[in-house]
């Protein structure tokens, strides 16, 4: 039973590594993806940068803080509940 769990874990790890290398192997494709700041949807401790009340990334203590943002692919913020392209 343990050998099969090890095999499954190794297979999943290999697939994850393959996927990660595929993403990093095409910097041109990554550069083509436009990104934008999305305010008001951040979970506590997951903000991308400083806010008016916090000095660095990952320091917001509340969910959905209006001045905290994460960087998302362009167009996604409009589809997120509570998402805004401007800080309030």
N, C-alpha and C positions, 0 to 999 in steps of 0.2 A: 504494500500500500504506500509506503514512504517513497519507493522508487518511482512510482507513477506520479506522485505529487511533485517530486523533484524534476521529472521530465516535463510536466506541464508548466511548472515555474520557469524552467530554462527556456521552453518554447515561447512563453509569453514575454519574458525578458528579451529574448532575441528579436521578436517582432517589434517590441517597443524601441529597441535600439535601431532597428532598420528604419522604422518610421521617423525617428529623430534625425538620423543621418540623411534621410531623403529631404527633410525640411531644411536642414542646414546646408545641404549640397547645392541648393539652387538659390543663391543670394539674390539673383536678378528677379526671380519670382517673388521673393519676400519683399524686395524693394518696390515692386509694382503694387503691393497691397497698401492702399492708403489707410492711415490710422487717424483716429480723433479721440479727444478727451471726452469721457462720459461722466458727468457729475451726478451724485445722488443715488448711485446703485451699489456703492462699495460696502462690502462686509467689514466689520471691525478688524483692524490690523492688516487689511489688504490694499490700502491706498497706494498708488504709484508714486506719489510725490508729496512734498510739503503742502500744508493747507494754511489758512489764516491762523489757526489755533495750534498747529503741530509743526515741528521743525523738520521732519523727514518722513520718508516713505514707511508704510507699515505701522504708523503710530496712532491712527484714528481709533478711538475707543468705542464708537457707536456705529451701528449699521445705518446705511442710507443717509449719511451726513451730507448736507447740501453743498459744502465747499470741497469735499473730497472727490477725487476722480480716479478712474482707471483708463488706460489706453486700450481702445477696442478697434476692430476693423470698421472703416467708414460705413455708415448706414445701420450698424447694429444698435447704436445708442437709441435711435428713434423707435426701435422695436422693444426695448427693455422698459418694463413698468417702472416709472419714477425717474427714468433717464432724462438728462438734460445736457445740452452742449454748452451751457453757461452755468457758472456757479451762482448761487443765490445769496 
